[in-house]
Amino acid sequence: MTQDNEIDTEHLRLYVIGDIHGRLDLLKNLIQKIRRDAETCAGESLTVTLGDYIDRGPDSFGVLDCLTSKPFPAHYIALKGNHEALLGAFLRDPAIGLDWLRLGGKETMSSYGLSVPSTLMPGNYQEMADQLRASIPPEHLRFLETLKTSLISGRYFLCHAGIRPGVPFELQSEDDLLWIRDEFLSSQADFGKLVVHGHTPTEWPDIRPNRINIDTGAFASGRLTCVVLENESRRFLQASQFD
């Protein structure tokens, strides 16, 4: 480590996984593929997940339980997604409950064994937030509370959603790193590093001169994508519900 969000890349193979969204089945499949692939690595390997572990898919609990059990073959760094931010905001301020539940929080509540009304209405969600906090294991909370928002690895800048063009990496806001879309996705600027991100689902990995999007919409498409970065090379591993 050179800074809190920068790693030494010499002799490093980097596995970067896109948005998981409660698809424990695909995550387990991809972990096995990464383990097999890492056996061919002469140096060290590092796995980075880009956030959005929860919501929308059926098993947010299982995904967090898996990621907190050190499942990868070597080092692991977890980044924060906007859905982890939404969960944290709900636990701090249940008044946003309706927004979070509509964006996939309902599935997360169910994965922790909590019932949610079939029809969501504006109201007081304090009791629901209290029940969820009491149901989340301490190790899950610690994992969520210690997520990084970005990581620099050699020529790559890793984050969940993207960056604001024209703003230095060290001055990027958490809001942009977790939520930005149009201004970043439409930019053809040279950012100084190749940005590896998720957040905006695409059918297949979207490779541009200034960025690589690896969110292949796992919760709906049944495809979870990992890009493998080593020296100047890049390739992809993918888990599918049809594997």
N, C-alpha and C positions, 0 to 999 in steps of 0.2 A: 504494500500500500504506500502511495505517495501522498495522497490526500484522502479525506473520508470517503470521497466518491470516485477515486481513481485507483486502478490496479496496474501492477506491473504485468506486461503481456509477454515477456520473453519465455519461450517454450510453453506457451499456454494454448490449450484448445478450449474455445468458449462455446458453450451450448446455451442458446437463448430461446426460451419458450414463450409463446404468445398467450393470449387470454384463454383461461381455462373454464371459467364460469360454471363451476359445479360439476364438470364432467370427470368424475373420478375414474371411470372406466378408461377414458382416453389417456388421462394422466398416467395411470399405471402401465398402460401399453407403451407410452412414450418413454417412461423411465427405463423399462426393460431394453428398449432400443438404444437409449443413451448408454446404459451400462455395457451393452455388447460393443458399441462403437468405441467407448472409452478404453476398452482393452487394447486397442491398436494405437493408443496415444503414447508416444515416447516420453513426453514431458507431463506437466500437470494439466488438469482440466478443471474448469469452473462452470457451473450451471447457474444461469440467471433466469428468473421468472419475471415477466413484465407487468404483473398485477392482474386485477380482475379475477381473483380466485373464486369469488362467491357470486351469488345471484343468478337468476335465469335458469341455470341447469339444475338437475335434481339432487345433487349431493355436495353442497357447500361444506357441510360438516366433515364429510369424508375427505374432501380435498385439503382442508386445513389440517386435519389429523394426519394425513399422509405427508404434507410438506413439513410439519413439525417433527417428523420422525427420522429426519436425515436420510432421505431415500436415494440420494444421488451418489455416484461413485466417488466423488471427491468434494471439493469446496462448493458451497452454495450461497448465493445472495438473492434475496427476495426484494423486488421493487413494489411500490404501491400503485394501485390503480384507482380510478375514480369510484369504483364500487366499494372498495375498502374505505375510501373517504366518506362515502354516503352512509355506510354502516356506522362509522365512528360518529358522524354528525347526528344520526338518529339516536344513538345511545346517550349523547350529550344533550340533545334537544329533540325530544319526541314529537315536537310540533311539525317536523318535516316527514313524519311517518308515512303519510299518504303518498308523497312523491317517491320515497324509497321503495315502498311496497309495490308501487306500480312499475318500477324499474327493475324488478326482479327480487326485491326483498321478501316477497311472499314465499318464494321457493326456499330462500335461506331460512326463514322462520320454520318452515315445515321440516327442513333437514335437521333442525335442532329439536324436533318433536313438539313444536308449538303449533296450535291451530290458529288460522287466520280466517276471518269472515270471507265468504265467497264474493260478496259485494263490498267493495271498499268505499268508504264514505269519509268526508272530513270529520274530524273528531279529536278526542283526547287519546293519544297513544302512549301515555305514560306507563300504564300497567303493562302494555305489550313490551315496551322497552325494558322495564324492570324484569319481566319474565325472561327475555332474551339474554340480558346480562347475566342473570343467575344460571342460565343454561349453557353458556359458553365456557368451556374449560379454561383454566388459567393459562395453559400453554398456548391456546389459540389467541387469547387476548395479548399475551406477550409478543407473539409473532406479529399480530396486527399493529401493535404499538411501536415496533422497532423497524418497520419497513422503510427502506430508503426511497427517495424520489427519483434518483438518477445514478448512473454509473458511467465512468469513462474507462475504456479499455483500448489503448493504442489509438487507432484511427477511427474508433467507433464511440458514439455517444448513445447510451441506452436509457430509455424512459418509457413510460406507459403510452402517452398520447402523441407527444411531439414537442417542438419548441417554437417560441415566437421568433420569426425571422428578424435579424438585425440586433438581437439582444445577446450579449455574451453568455456562454453556458453557465458561468458562475452567478449570473444575475437573473436567470430564468425563474419565474414565479412557480410555486407549487400548483397553483390553479391552472397555468398553461401546461405544465408537465403532465397533469392528470386529465385535462379536459379539451385542449385545443384541437381544432379540426381544420376548418377551411383555410385560414391564413397560412397554416403550415403545409397542408396537403397540396395547395395550389402553388406554393413557392418553388421556383426553380433556382433559388440562390444556392451558392456553395456555402454550406454552414461551417466549413472548416474541418468537420468530421462527418462521417456517414452516420445518420441517425437511424437506430434500430428501434422500432416501436410497434405498438398494437393499437387497440382502442377503436379503430374503424374497420369493421369486418370487410374482407374481400374474399372472393372465391378461392384464389390461390395467392401465394406470397407476391406482393407487389414490389418489384425491384426498380428503383429509380436512381439516377446519378447521385442524388443527395440523401436518399433514405431507403430503408427496407421495412415494409409493413408485413408482419407475420401473424396478424389476427385473421385467422381463417374461419371465424364464427363457430367455434367448436360446439357451443350449446345447441345450435340449430343445424349446422352442416354435418356434424359428426366427424370433423377433421381438426386435429390439434397439431400445430406446426412448431418445429424447432429449427432454427438456423444454426449451423455449425461454422464458426469462424476460427480460422487458424492461419497465421501469417497473412498472406494475400488471398487465400482461397476461402470460398464460402459454398456450402452445400446445405441440403435440407433433409431432415428426418420428419416423418409425419405418422401420427397414429390415427387410425380410422376405425369407425364402428364396424367396418366390413373386413378388418384384418383377421 
